[in-house]
Amino acid sequence: MKVHFIGIGGIGLSALARFMKYKGDVVSGSDIKDTPITQKLREENIKVDIPQSKNNIKNQDLVIYSAAVLDNNPEIIEAKKQNLNLLTRKDALNIILKETKNYCVCAAHGKSTTTAILSSVLQSSAIIGAISKEFNSNFRYISDTLAFEADESDESFILSNPYCSIVLNTQPEHMEYYNYDEQRFYDAYKKFLDIAKVRVINAEDEFLKDYKGDAIRLYPSIDIKNIEYLLENDEPYTKFRLKDMGEFKVWGFGNHIALNAASVILATIPILSVDKIRENLLKYKGIKKRFDILQKKEDFILIDDYAHHPTEIKVTIDSVKLYQKYKKVDKIIIVWQPHKYSRTLDNLEAFKNCFDGCDELIILPVWSVAEDIKNIDFKKEFSKYNITFCDKINTVDGKVELIQNNKVIKNITQGIVVGVGAGDITYQLRYK
């Protein structure tokens, strides 16, 4: 087929585009601006047009668009005018994933990391909402067994054709999509589990503990023991024992890393030996934007983390505190780019407390797409922290510059600086 992706620069849509090209389809795409992702797609011989234009729609067999694309997009309008097969990413999944054996991971938190770990252990194909450092991409094709990061934000995980459903947690998130109906939200998770032949769940999750279907159940507080943290060749690792299977080691710091890895081990133990799982687990080297150490000097360390929900931010800070003990760097400085007005307001009380433990909080403007601007008094709501506001940051070797009104108002040259957020902060943290 000739397939065109509107919004191809997105981390999720770009992986699907790569997957379809590998399977033999003729793939093109467009986006509103160039990014490292769109540049890499061109290097892989995928035609990417910037900006979006009705001229990019040329009687393709299928046009797929991301959730961020609005109805007034010129390519959407032209595709409708040409009466083309026009599908959301969600609705296209049935076509894209119908011929693979899919191990699907879903959760409010931890699904990208777990999917990357899963792909390492299975040594399988992968479609991930992040860049795995093992193969430096959000996609690879090895076999028809696929580790797939499933998305609960729009119920698309139900359409991911799971052979195995892995659910780490079910904390309500993206509730605006579900019209703030918790029953509908949890029903979607139940359906995601019910349609799979194999199910792995965190049985201590508030919702999952009452799931009635057959499942491989992980009880983290009982099954995961002797958690230790260590640096090897200056890289962070978590070591733990799982049930009666012995000791495992996985890249990263934190109890959540042990839980993610344990879920993968339980999902793969029916088809792999314990020794093979233990060996392949060491192939996981982390993912970009998740505790991604960008600079490492004696008294200045810069970390990029995708955490954009209070629970994720708290876990990230806890991991940084562990890392701080080994690196003996005095201060922890958080640079926060709030992601969406709706998420910030829905979780405001939790956000106000999740930064505990940081010595300074730097707040950037809200990163928002396709939503109304809301008034949030960040100065008042976050007054208990040592706050600095700025428009953007600029990163050079050994330094982060805070910029307000196009002027540098402060330089940070010491401490562990951690950028958190799901917007363009990841690009601001990287210098060329």
C-alpha positions, 0 to 999 in steps of 0.5 A, a space after each residue: 500500500 501507499 501509506 501517508 502519516 500526518 504527524 509522522 514526527 511523533 514518537 509513536 507514529 514514527 515507529 508505526 511508519 517504520 514498521 509499515 515500511 519494513 513490511 513492504 508498504 510505500 510510506 510518506 509523512 508530514 509534520 509541522 516542523 523538522 525534528 531529529 525524528 523527521 531527519 532520521 526518517 529521511 535517512 531511512 528513505 521515508 519521504 517527509 514533507 515540512 510543513 503540512 500541505 494539501 499537496 502531500 495528499 496524492 491518492 494514497 491507499 491509506 492516510 493515518 493521522 495522530 491524535 494531535 492533528 485537528 480536523 482543520 488540518 489541510 491534509 485531513 481536508 484534502 484526504 476527505 475531499 479525495 475520499 481516501 481511507 482516512 484513519 486515526 492511529 488508534 483505528 489503524 492498529 487493527 491493520 498494522 498489528 494483525 499479523 504479529 504475535 504481540 506482547 503488549 504493555 500498558 500502564 499509567 507509568 513505566 510502559 516505555 521502559 518495560 516494553 524496551 526491557 521486554 524487547 531485550 529479553 525476547 530479542 523481538 521486534 519492537 514498537 516503543 514510545 521512546 528510543 531504546 539505547 540497545 538499538 538506538 530507535 523506537 522500532 526494530 524488526 527481528 521476527 513476527 514476535 513484537 514487543 508493543 507499547 500499548 496506549 491507554 490514553 485513547 483506548 487504542 490498547 484495546 485494538 492492539 491485538 494482544 497475545 500477551 497483555 502486561 499491565 503494571 498499574 492502572 492509575 487514572 490518567 487522560 481522564 478528559 478522554 474518558 469524560 472523567 468516567 472511572 468505570 469506563 476507564 477501568 472497563 477499558 483495562 479489563 477488556 485489554 486483559 480479557 482479549 489476550 491469551 496470556 495476562 501478567 498483572 501487578 496484583 497489588 494495584 488497586 484495580 488489578 487486585 480484583 481482576 477475576 480472569 486467569 493471569 500471572 500475578 506479581 505481588 511486588 512486596 512479596 515476590 521481589 526481594 533483596 533489592 540492591 543498587 550498584 554502579 558498574 562502569 559508572 552505570 546504574 543497575 538494580 539487582 533483585 531476587 524474584 520468587 524462587 528464580 534467583 537473582 537478576 540485574 537490570 539497568 537503572 535505579 529504583 524499585 519501579 525498575 525491579 517491578 518492570 523487569 519482574 513483569 517481563 520475566 513472568 511474561 517470558 518465563 513460559 517460553 525462555 529459560 531463566 538463564 536466557 532471561 537473565 542473560 538477555 536482561 543485561 542487553 537492556 541499556 535504558 531508553 532515551 528520555 528516561 533517566 537519560 544521563 546527558 552530561 556527567 562531570 565531577 560536580 555537574 550532572 545533567 539528566 533528561 527524564 520524560 516524567 510528566 505526571 506527579 507519580 512519575 516525577 516523584 519516582 524520578 526524584 527518588 532515583 536521583 537521590 539514590 544516584 546522588 549518594 554514589 556521585 556525591 553531588 550536593 544539590 538536586 535541581 529540577 527543571 519542570 515543563 508542565 505538560 498540558 493545562 488539563 493534566 496540571 489542573 487535574 493533578 494539581 495537589 499531587 504536583 504541589 507535593 511531588 517535588 519534595 527533595 529538590 533544592 531548586 525548582 525551575 518552572 518553564 511555560 506549560 507545553 500545550 497542544 490543542 487545548 484551551 489556555 487555563 490560568 494557573 498561579 504557579 508562583 502561589 501554588 508552588 510557593 513552598 519551593 525555591 522557584 525560578 521561572 524562565 521562558 526556556 533553557 539553553 544547554 552548553 558543555 557543563 552549564 545550563 542557562 536560564 533565559 527570560 525575555 531573551 536574556 540569560 538570568 542565571 547559570 547553573 554549573 553545579 548540582 544534578 540538574 534533571 529536566 522533567 516533562 513530555 514537551 520540547 524540554 528534551 531538545 532544550 536539554 541537549 546542546 549541539 
